[in-house]
Amino acid sequence: MKIAVTGATGFIGKYVLAELSRYPVEVIALVRDISTAQLTDFSGKVIQCDLAQFSSQIFEEIDHPDSLIHLAWSGLPNYKSLHHFEEELPRQYAFLSTLIRSGLPSLVIAGTCFEYGMICGELSEIMLPQPSNPYGHAKNTLRCHLEYLQTEVPFSLAWARLFYLYGEGQSPKSLFSQLRESVNQHKTTFGMSEGEQLRDYLHVSQVAQSLVKLAMSADNPGIINVCSGKPVSVRRLVEQWIKENGWNIQLNLGYYPYPNYEPIAFWGDARKLENIQDNQKRRSQKAGAKSRTRSS
């Protein structure tokens, strides 16, 4: 099996490449600029690929992958920028539709929990999306475009709605990175909001595992929440990070206001993801049992 990855040098992309290395698959890392790409410990193929400038032969140029894990998206973390639907959306659809019409059979795309909009509580895939910022709107619109394309060109689509991630290598603007940087600078306090908002956090390595399994199954699952399914307050999570790492820093709660582009409390319904993973595990066990029977 041959799997290509866009955004391979990004935060999630590097974890996805590491996860793919555990499987007997051929991996193709697609990067915007091959001269500056830093992919240490990666033994697969690296191909330069710019979503803003690609040829009609792009599927052949990236060596006909069986599946694409699509993580590339520019303009983040400015969720309110009109760039997301004025520039990024059309180039994303042009790129992906060209690949699909050229024969790409399976596509896994990183969506976002912001597609749900300002809805509090548990968020399920069956809910009607109500994005309230340009980023969420652009992502959701891209999904709609691709679902319409499926009516003309059959292909497997896994739309992985990601919630909140954390881990080493994250953007310097992320909560985890800012906390760690404050510790490294020997600051005694860390300014944050009151921290009572409820969120759904998942370590990036677990997100990578889910994305890879979706790419290898090609079952056309549609929308899937990639999340823990367990709400946690931001304050509790930060306190947990401090404890786990043995950091000596106090929280300055209420230093920042709550962001106005997300609801105060929301988390994902993870049951669909768990069912998919359980079914994959059963199929794998069944295939292993058949293999042992034949060999005996």
N, C-alpha and C positions, 0 to 999 in steps of 0.2 A: 504494500500500500504506500502511496505517495501523498504526503500532506504538506501544503504550503501555508506559511504564516505571514500575514502583513503586520506591520507594527512590531516586527521581531526584536527591535532594539529597545522597545519601551518597557515600562515597569511590568506589565502583565506578560508581554511577549517573551521576555527572558525566562520567566518561570514556565511558560508554555513549552519553549524549546527544551528546557531541562526535563520537563515531564515527558515529552515525546522521546527523549533519548533512552527512556526505560523500555521502549517498545521496538519490535523489529520492523520499523517503518522507515521509509526514505523521507527525510525532512528538507524542505526548501525554505530558507529564510529570505523574505522579500524586504529590502531596505531602500530608503529613499536615496541615499548616497553611499555607495559601497566604499568610498575612500575614507569615510569617517565612521563607518559602522564598527562598533566595538562588541564583538561576540566571542568572548573568551570561552574556551572549553567547548566550542561548538564545532562538530566535525562534518556537518551536513553541507549542502550547497547553498551559497549566498548569491542572490541575483538582485541587481539594481532595478527598482520599480517605483516610479513616481506616479501617484494617482492623478496628478494634474497634467501629466504628459506621458501618454502610453499609446502604443500602436494598436491597430486592429488585429495584430497577430500576437497579442499579449499572452493568450493561453498557450500558444506554442513556445513563446519566449520563456515562460516560467515552467516549461517542461511537463505540461499536461497533468497536473495533480489530480488525484482522486477526490480530494477534499481541500477546502480552504478555510482556515481559521482567520477571520478578518477582524483585526484589532485596531487598524490605523484610523485615526480621526484627528484632525488638527483643530487648533483654536481653544484647547482646554488649558486651564480650568475656568475660563471665562464663559460660564453657562448662558449669560445674557446677551452675548454678542450676536448680531444679525448675520455674522459670517457663517454660522452653522447652517442656515437654510438658504442664504443668498449665494454662497460659494461652495461650501462643503457638500451639501446635499446633492446638487446636480453632478458634481465630479464623482462622488461616491457611487451614485446609481449608474453613471456612464461606465465606470470601471467594472462594476460587478455584473451589469447586464451584458457587457461585451464578453466577459469570461463565461457566463452562463450560456449565451447564444452560441459560443464557440465549443461548448461541450463539457463545462465544469459540472459534475454530477451532484456535488454536495457542498453546502455552504453553512458555516457556523459563524454567526456575527455577534459581537458584543453590543447589546442594547444597554438601556439604562433604566433604573427605577424612576428617574425623572419623567418617564413617559406617563406614569400614573397621575402626575400632577399633585395638587394640594389636597390629597385624600389622607385622612388619619386612619390609623388602625392597620390591620393585616391586609396586605395587597395580594390579590390572586390574579392569575393569568386570564381568568374569564372576565375581569373587570374592564369596562370601557376606558381606554386611555384618555386622559384629560391634561396633556402637558401644559405647563404654565411658564416655561422658559424656552428660548429659541433652541437650545441644545436638545431638550426632550422632544420638542416639536419636530426637529429635523430627523432625529433618530426614528421616531414613530412613523413619520412620513416615508422614510426609506423602507421601513418594514412593509408598509402598505404597497408601495411601488413593487417590491419584490414578490409579494403575495399575488398581485395582479399578473406579474410576469409568469408566475407558476401556472396560470391558466393557459398560457401559450407554449411555454417551454418547461417540461417536467424536470424538477430537481428537488433535492432534499434541502429543507431550510430549518435550521435550529437558531431561533432568535433568543439569545441568552441575556436576559435582563439582569445586569449586575447591580448589586447594591453597594455597600461600603466595603472597601478593601483596606488592608494594612499589611506591612511587611517591609523588609529591607529593600532599599532601592527605590522607594516611593518618592514622588515629587516633593521637593523641599517645602512646598506650600501646604502639604497635607498635615493633618493633626499629629500623627505619629512622628513625622520627620521634624516638625517644629518643636515638639516636646523633647525629642532626643537632642536636637541642636541646642536647646536651652540648657540641657544637662551638660553637654560638652563645653558650653561657654561658662559653666560653673555659676549659672544664675540660681538664686535661691527661691524664686517664685516663677510660676508659669501662668500667664494670663489666658483665660478662656471664658466662654459663656457660663451661665449658671450650671450648664451640663445636665439639666433634667430632661432634655429631649431624648426620645427613644429611637434607636437606630438598629439596623441589622448589619453587623460586621462579620467579615469572613477573611481569614488569612489568604493572601494571594496564591499560595501554593495549593490550597484547596480549590480555589477558582480555576487554576490551571488544570487540575485533575479533571474537573467537570467538563471543561471545554474540550480537552483531548478525548475524553470518552464519548462526547457528543460527535466529534469529528470522525471517530472510528466506527460509530454505529450507523450513521446515515439513515436514520429511521423517519425523517421528516416530522419531528416532534412539534414544530411551530414555536410558540412563545414558551420560554421556560425561565422561571425565577432561579437565578443562581445565587443562593443566599443561605444563611444558617437557619432561618425560620424562628430565631430566638431574639426577641427585642432586648436591648441592653441600653441603659442610660449612658450618655457620653461621659458623664462624670465617673461612673463606676468603671467604664472601660479604661479611662486614663489612669485611674487609681490602680487598676489591675496591671497596666503596663509598667507603672512606677514600681510596684511590688515585685513583679516578675524579673525586672532588670536590676533591682536593688538600687534604684536611683534616689538621691537625696534632694528632693525638690518639693515645695509646697504649691498648692493650687490657689491661684487668685481668681476665685469664681466671680462671675458677673462683670469681668473686665471688658468683654465684648458682648454686643447684643446678639440675639438669636438671628440667624440668616432669614431673609424674607422670601427666599425662593424654594423653600421646602417646608412641609408641615411639621408640627412639633413632635409628633409621634407616628412612626410608621415602620413596618417591617414586612418581610416577604413570607408568603405561604410557600414552603419548600416541599410540599407533598408530591408534586408532579416530578420534581427532580429526584426525590428519593425513590419514587416508583420506577422511574427510568433506570436508575442505578441498580435497583434490586433486580429488575428484569435482565439487565446486562450481566449481572453476577450469576444469575441462574442459568442463562444461556452459556456463559463461559464454563460453569461447572458441568453442565450437560455435555458440552463439546469435549471437555477434558475426560469425562467418564467414557465417552465413545472412543476416544483416542486410546485410552488405556485398555479398553476391551479388545480393540483391533490388534494392539501390540502384543496382547497375551494370547 
